[in-house]
Amino acid sequence: MFKPFENGTESHAIHDLTLENQEDCVSIYGNLQLTKDQAGLQAAKALQTYINAVVSALENEAHLPEKIDRQDEQEIENPFL
């Protein structure tokens, strides 16, 4: 079960879309095509479940700050190039 902001090492995927859970952030990246078929409907519902969990966690937070300061992640030079 996806619990936003509770496990800093957890990630989930919907096809090529990744949701990465951190304690102060949920990162969403990748690619997801929602096709007009049953597979697209299933993918859309999965995405909706994750987003609803994030919204619920934020709404239930007792002291939600206006904005948090997060350090930008530093790019690491690719050692294979």
C-alpha positions as CSV (number, residue, x, y, z in Angstrom):
1,M,0.0,0.0,0.0
2,F,1.3,3.4,-1.0
3,K,1.6,5.7,2.0
4,P,2.9,9.1,0.9
5,F,5.6,10.8,2.9
6,E,6.0,7.8,5.2
7,N,8.7,5.7,3.6
8,G,11.7,7.5,2.0
9,T,12.9,4.5,0.0
10,E,9.6,3.4,-1.7
11,S,8.8,3.7,-5.3
12,H,5.9,2.5,-7.4
13,A,5.4,2.3,-11.2
14,I,2.5,2.5,-13.6
15,H,4.0,1.4,-16.8
16,D,6.8,3.9,-17.4
17,L,5.6,6.4,-14.9
18,T,7.4,6.3,-11.5
19,L,6.2,7.7,-8.2
20,E,9.1,8.0,-5.8
21,N,8.2,8.4,-2.1
22,Q,10.3,10.5,0.2
23,E,9.6,11.9,3.6
24,D,9.1,15.5,2.4
25,C,8.2,14.9,-1.2
26,V,6.6,12.6,-3.7
27,S,8.3,12.8,-7.1
28,I,6.5,11.7,-10.2
29,Y,8.4,11.2,-13.4
30,G,8.4,9.2,-16.6
31,N,5.8,8.6,-19.3
32,L,2.3,7.3,-19.1
33,Q,-0.1,7.1,-22.0
34,L,-3.7,6.7,-21.0
35,T,-5.3,5.0,-24.0
36,K,-9.0,4.9,-24.7
37,D,-9.5,1.3,-23.8
38,Q,-9.7,-1.0,-20.7
39,A,-5.9,-0.9,-20.2
40,G,-6.0,2.9,-20.2
41,L,-8.9,2.9,-17.8
42,Q,-6.9,0.7,-15.4
43,A,-3.8,2.9,-15.6
44,A,-5.9,6.0,-15.0
45,K,-7.5,4.5,-12.0
46,A,-4.1,3.4,-10.6
47,L,-2.8,7.0,-11.1
48,Q,-5.9,8.4,-9.4
49,T,-5.5,6.1,-6.4
50,Y,-1.9,7.4,-5.9
51,I,-2.8,11.1,-6.4
52,N,-5.8,10.7,-4.0
53,A,-3.5,9.2,-1.4
54,V,-1.1,12.2,-1.8
55,V,-3.9,14.7,-1.5
56,S,-5.4,13.0,1.5
57,A,-2.0,12.9,3.3
58,L,-1.5,16.6,2.7
59,E,-5.0,17.5,3.8
60,N,-4.6,15.5,7.0
61,E,-1.3,17.1,8.0
62,A,-1.8,19.1,11.1
63,H,0.8,21.8,10.5
64,L,1.4,22.0,6.7
65,P,3.9,24.8,6.0
66,E,3.3,27.3,3.2
67,K,6.4,26.1,1.4
68,I,9.4,23.9,2.4
69,D,13.0,24.5,1.3
70,R,14.4,21.6,-0.6
71,Q,17.9,21.4,-1.9
72,D,18.1,20.8,-5.6
73,E,19.5,17.4,-6.4
74,Q,23.0,17.7,-7.8
75,E,23.7,16.0,-11.2
76,I,26.4,13.4,-11.1
77,E,28.7,13.1,-14.0
78,N,28.1,9.8,-15.9
79,P,31.3,7.7,-15.4
80,F,30.5,5.6,-18.5
81,L,30.8,8.5,-20.9
